């Protein structure tokens, strides 16, 4: 090949743009206009831009709809990727790759060759009918993604009444998430909002408005019924327990969990009051049941068609655990082992009864006296080491079986009532809804023998005993799915001295759940970086377990819609919802050959 022909061939380069962001900081009218056009025209789009011109035209890949965009700034940010044609004698053709930005070049097994044409191709959606087919080796179960609503979704107006904040911006955000491929929205329904002022007086107005807004955006719902308070975590936007519960707690602090020092945690009612009629003649279990039943009756038209998953709160942060590691009040800091939470008078009475039943009444006087404090580390704590009456002694086994067993019985009772209320909606596929239970991700000190942080949280899981197997058995009886956190975490992200293993914890839970219960995943920390999202993708199809049924991303906020984060989040969502993980095999969307060249349909990328 002569020098002129070589340089001419090497200079043939075309740029493929990809849409990476919708900025909510731009004028709302511009973004709403874009959403309206995109929604009315459907999701199968390609944007063709003339290399020599400055105007854009939005058109359907099959032709028929066109919309001319003038200088539309900042609503869409385009990044350019240059692909230079390799020096070959054979003809090449242009093949369209879905413009989901790859996390790295290895996700696409083939290298792209450019064609000397006069147009650039932009894909706005990963789902063009003629765009892509997945290689047989990379077909996986589709995992729908739910995004949790912002923590400050509701705010008080001038009169003090709660309302949906920033309604217009929220509407635009929901439509953007729908276009990105998000399956649904996770909404937290707070006991302290709905039954706030008096027992059995329910006000669902806020959630009726919110559910209507979400369903109009074409999104499904994961609903979490929460019976805890989050004031310690979010003082500005937090929600307390119902005010009538708070009043009872002022005169009787033992309705809350207590630690060995007598300090109470007002985030959740102690399970010691589950069957005691302390709440205007009702037990705590009856309060939970009445709330669940009233919710189901109120939103019956939504269940099964819009509401696909219902999570029932079972403890602090909605998770089945004790508040052994309280956030926000200064008592505990990571990676402290936490403290046992059984010192309210109702749980201590139950402990005394259990000790008498095994013929050891002295074991019922107190919990472990050598278990350290909130911020202790395992090497110096006798109960979790080789001290007298440690976790493997007769007393240690008795106490831990009672402590963890009470937690499982608490979940068993609540889920039985919820499953019974939902039974008629689970008899047909059309109205099927899945019941969900959350657990905490206590992964620090997991690589020690005693797993002390898990023990104080109520999970009797050690190197010698599988503590999650009884939990899975209980959930399977009610047909409930297990909501597990930490899918974004890796072991090497934590200091080795803390003996953390979120990956080991996840592998253990996946193994015991296989073929028995559904798994639903979520992230524990907000992650929008490529590394964290890659880890979620990998864990959602864990080789040791069935693929997770769905994934709940925690949570929606302005960071998602920034240019860089949106550029990571959109491909993550689409790869989850499409079932693609590693490689794509694409078909030609459209090719515009220059007069001097023509496409060769039989050629394939090297």
Protein Blocks (a to p, Z undefined) as FASTA:
>chain_A
ZZklmmmmmmpccdddddfbdcfkbcfklmmmmmmmmmmnojbdcddddfkbmbdcdddf
kgoiacdddddehkaccddddddddddfbdcddddddfbdcfbfklpmbdcdddddfbdc
ddfbfkbfklpccdfklgccdddddddddfklpacdfkopacdehkllmmmmmmmmmmno
pabdcddddfklmmmmbghiacfklmmmmmmmmmmnopacdddddfbdfklmmmmlmccd
dfklmmmmmmmmklpccdfkopacfkbccfklmmacfegoiafklmmmmmmmmmmmmmmm
mgojlmmbdcddfbehhiacdffbcghjlmaccfbebjadfkbfklmmmmmmmmmmnopa
klmmpccfklopfklcfklmmklmmbehifkbmklmmmmmmmmmmmmmmmmmmmmmmmmm
mmmmmmpmklgccddddddddfghklpmnommlmmnopacdfkbcfklmmmmmmmmnopa
cddehklpcfklpcfklopafklmmmmmmmmmgokbccddddfbdcfbfklmmmmmmmmm
cfkbccdfbdcdddddfklmpmklmmmmmmmmmmmmnopakbccdddfbdcddfkbccdf
kbccZZ
